[in-house]
Amino acid sequence: MLSKSEIREKIWKLLEEKNIASFPRPVYGRIPNFKGAEEAALKLSETKEFKNAKLIKVNPDAPQRPVRELVLRKGKILLVPTPRLRGDFYLLDPSKIDNYREASTISGFSKYGEIVDLSSLSKIDLIVAGSVAVTLEGDRVGKGEGYSELEFAILRELGKVDENTPIATTVHDIQIVDFIPTEPYDVPVDIIATPTRVIYTKRKREKPKGIYLEYLSKEKIEETPFLKKFLAQRGYKLS
């Protein structure tokens, strides 16, 4: 069985060698952008989970930019975190935006979005996460920094997501693998959208119930300002 790091390296290498990778390249160390990301986003937008959602959280990475644009074009509220949780979360209201394409980019978040207090949000209807690889059972591996897990854990602590909140990802078909090792804090996905199909996973694992402090190093907390502030406000002992 391959380790998470070995799975990442294998997928990054495949995407580059088969020229499926898209800008920014090389994709090593990233949530990899891929040719067909727009088609995968369209496939996701056709699901009932997307259509019924009013508030959708999407990761800030390049392959999910088309998803963010579609969220806005379909008249839905978009929630995006600052990359690596260096700053706050932005809320983008399509009724206040005149350029959905620009608003869906990282530079557009601060231009068109408003910094939001997460506790004031209504419940999130759908989460879209970026992935390096996923399995048909819904296990997922990202680029290895754990920010999707931290974001979900924070939102779970605040009661904005729960076990039944659908989590989707958009990937190329080649990013689907047979096995990914998991930890208790890993967030499984319910829906995989590729350029060719939509897959509802056979998920067996429950979603994390909140922040598992025992898995967080002091260094990780220190280098993640939003998390550090959140933990302090919630009365967690950080020493």
Order of alpha helices (4+ residues) and beta strands (2+ residues): alpha-alpha-alpha-beta-alpha-beta-beta-alpha-alpha-beta-beta-beta-beta-alpha-beta-beta-beta-alpha-alpha
